[in-house]
């Protein structure tokens, strides 16, 4: 796993805005929807919601490439860009990285706080958490630690 995803975690933001800038998030959403795209295709989709310069879109695509979120492929007709991770893979990596950081503070408080927050927001998820814990215990006992 590439460690970067949550370097700039902003708890006050919504959704992927917690780890991506607003335009980065918009561009990633376009790439996750379209797959491989040219800068012009990304621009066309973004311009449906706002007026923006082509150079700005290219700059952000380059920034996302340097961050390891986007792959740039040079072709005869120009560059194409594609997401390195699916949205699900990206959100999982961010979640893991954030939780690792929280647990480093003090695991007792982190676990208790997580359970309290889960109970407040979605009590049904406590049952799921319980099942996941039991499954993980079984995996550890049998030596089968394949990630689900």
Buried (B, 14 or more C-beta within 10 A) or exposed (E): EEEBBBEEBEEEBEEBEBBBBEBBBBBBBBBBEBEEBBBEBBBEBBEEEEEBEEEEBBEBBBBBBEBEBBBBEEEEEEBBBBBBBEBEEBBBBBEEBBBEEBBEEEEEEBEEEBEEEBEEEEEEBEEEBEEEEEEEEEBEEEEEEEEE
